[in-house]
Amino acid sequence: MGGVKLTKFTHACMRVEFEGRVLVIDPGIWSEPSALDGADAVLVTHEHADHVDILRLLGAGVPVFAPAGAELGALPYTPVSAGDDFSAAGFRVRAHGGRHALIYGDQPDCANLGYLVDGSLYHPGDSVHVPDEPVETLLVPLQGSWLKTVEAIDFVRAVRPRRAYGIHDAQLNDRGLSTANAWLARETGDGYRWLAPRETA
């Protein structure tokens, strides 16, 4: 994604900018409102509030793409299914996966899509689903009730991206964040780094 500007916002939110076009992925209740400034479209991986702030998006009035069947209250959105190819803010997007990672026992899951943007940047939402096509830049979850560190490491190794950035980290304190980042960097190679909120790549 040459010339593309990526900006990480708190937790799982990523802003993608290219030639004046702005695509925002998973602006949840913990991400900064400025993530949506000038946004042309929003991708939502699933319905959990840490990935989608429904009230904020209702106020923003920006086109939203989300998994078919996602429970997003009064928020209008374009339904997407695994395997769909579509355009959002002028970026080519392909949806992968289908379900949220298992949390525990028989607790219900929900629809979850990973999005591959312009054949390069992959945001998996709450899953470690490996897409069936090459990924240049991988966003890798660091922590969650549904995730173990070994699964995050194996996810990066399976996808084999050129670079990976840690996301899904808002519930980690500084010690936990340092430990998770050290493990990912040591076990997956030189392409891994962590971006602080509002840091760009």
N, C-alpha and C positions, 0 to 999 in steps of 0.2 A: 504494500500500500504506500508507494512512494509519494511523498508530499502530503500525506494524511496526518493530521494532528489528532492525537488521542489524549484526552484528559480524564483522569480518574477522579471520581467523586466518592464520598464516603460509602463504604460497604460494597455494593455490587454494581454501582452506576458508572457507565462509561459514555463519554461524549466523543463523537467522531466527526471531524470537520475536514472538508475538502472543497476547495474552489467556491467558498461561500455557502456551501450546503452543510447542514447540521443534523446529525442523527444521534439520538440519545437512547441508550439501552438501560432498562431497569432503574428509572428514577424512583426510588422507594422513599419511605417516610424518614429514613435516616440520612438520605443524601441532601446536599445543599440545593435550595431552590434555584440558584444561579445555573445549575446544570441545564435547565430548560430555556435559558435566555436565547431567543432567536431560533429555537428548534424548529425544524421543518417536519420531523416525524419522530415517533417514539416506538421502540420495540419493547414489548413486555414478555419476559420468558414464562412467567406464571403469576398466579393471582395473590401470592403472599405479600403482605404489606411492606416487608423490607425490600421488595422489588418493584412495587407499584403503589404510588401515593395517589389514590383515586381522586380525592378532593383537589389536589394540586393540578392534576391533569384535566379535570373538569374546568378549572379556571383558565388553564393555558389554551384550551381550544385547539390543540395540535392533533393531527391524525395519529391514531394509535393502532398498532398491529399486535395481536395477542393470540394465544392458543384458542382454537375453537372450543366453545363450552366454558371458557374461563368465567368465573363469577366476579365481575367487576362493577356490580351495582348499576348505577345510572350512566356509567362511562361508556359512550359509544366506541366501538372498535371494529377493525377489519379482522375477521377470524382467519386463522392460519393453521394448517395441519402439517405434520411431518412430511417432507418431500416437496413441499410447495416452493416455487421460485417466484419472487415478486420484487418490485421496486419500492424503496422507501427513501424519501429525500434524495432521489436520484442514485442511490446506492443499490447494487444488486444484492439480494438477500436470498439465502436458501435455508429452510427450516429443517432441523435434525432432531432425532430423539423421539419424544412423545410423552414421557411420564416423569414426574418428580421422583427423586431417589427415595427409597424406602427409609422411613424415619424409625419406626419401631413397631414390631408385632403387626396387629391388624388395624393400626391407625390408617385412615384413608389418605391416599395420595391425591394428586391433582395433575392435570395436564401441564407439561413443562416442555418447552422447545429450546433447543440451542440454535443460535443464529450465526451463520457464516456470511460475513459481509464482504462483498467484492472478492469472493474466493480467497480471502486472506485472514481476516480477523474472526475468531470464533469465541462467542460468549455462550457458555453451556447452561446458564441459569443454575438451578439446584439439581444438578446431575453431573455425572462424569461419563456421559455418553460420548463415545469416540465416533466422530463423523467418518463417512466412507470416502473421504477425499482429503487432499493435502491441506494443511493449515500452516500459515506463516507466523501468525501471532495468536497465541492462546491466552485466554483469561482463565486462570485456574483458581477455584475456590480454596480458601485456606482453612475455614472452620465452619462447622454447622452441626446441628443435632443428627444429621444424616451422613456425616463424613468422618473418616479417619485420615490421619496424615499419610499413611501408607497408600490410601486410595488416591489422594491428590498427587503423590509422587508417581504412582503407576499410571495415572491419567496423562501426565506430561510425557512420560516415557512411551506410552502407547501412541499418542498423537504425533510426537516428534516434531514440534514446531521449531522454527528458527529462533523465536523468542517467546517468553511467557511472562505474564504479569499476574501477581497475586491479587485476588478480589475476595469478596464475601468474608470480611475481616473485622466488622464493627464490634463484634462481641469478644474480641481478643484484647487483653491488656498488653502493655508494652513488653512484658516478659514473654507472654505467649506468642506475640507477633514476632519477636526476635527469634524465638525457637523455631517457629514454623518456617520463617524465611530462611533460616540457616539450613534446615533440613532440605527444603526445596532446592536451594542453591547447590548444596553439596551433592545431592543425589540425582539432579537432572542436568547439570552442566552450566556453562557460562551464559546461556541465553536467558536465565531467570533473573528477574529483579522485582522489587516491590515499589509501587508508586504511592506516595502519600496523597491524601485528598488534595485535589486541585493541581497536582503535579502532572506534567505533560510528557509525552514521548513522541 
